Amino acid sequence: LRVPRVIGKAGAIIKELRQESGATVNILDKQLPEALQGSYHVAFAKSSEPQALQSAVLGLVRNARGPMALKSLGAEGQDIAFLVPAKCEAYLQNQLLAETKCSMQVEVIEGLRKHRKVTLRAEETHELQAVAWRLQELQLRMCQG
């Protein structure tokens, strides 16, 4: 995620998202595995309430994409990357992109055998939000089962 867009000046945007969603939303860096530190910025949301978690995930995608004015300037901000457990990889093509115009690329990250980087690309923010939430639901089901 583009962290400055997610955090905002003096943390204003992330504070608003926390209040809006009711979820815990943090930016991770030093807590990440060494292979990710400095090169990736990860926004992390958690909540025991599914609605709060969904609101946080959708808000993170919306904020990472930035204002509509930026989209007219070119491709920057058009894709969002997620870090997911490798065991989810087999399920990624199954219904994840259904009824959207999103594309997806899955990559192995050097130094992280147990995770995959999933990059989603779409013109419309709402389509990225739908797929991001499906991806989150998949991870939740994998953790429960």
Secondary structure, 3 states (H helix, E strand, C coil): CCHHHHHCHHHHHHHHHHHHHCCEEEEECCCCCCCCCCCCCEEEEECCCHHHHHHHHHHHHHHHHCCHHHHCCCCCCCEEEEEEEHHHHHHCCCCCCCCCCCEEEEEEECCEEEEEEEEEECCCHHHHHHHHHHHHHHHHHHHHC
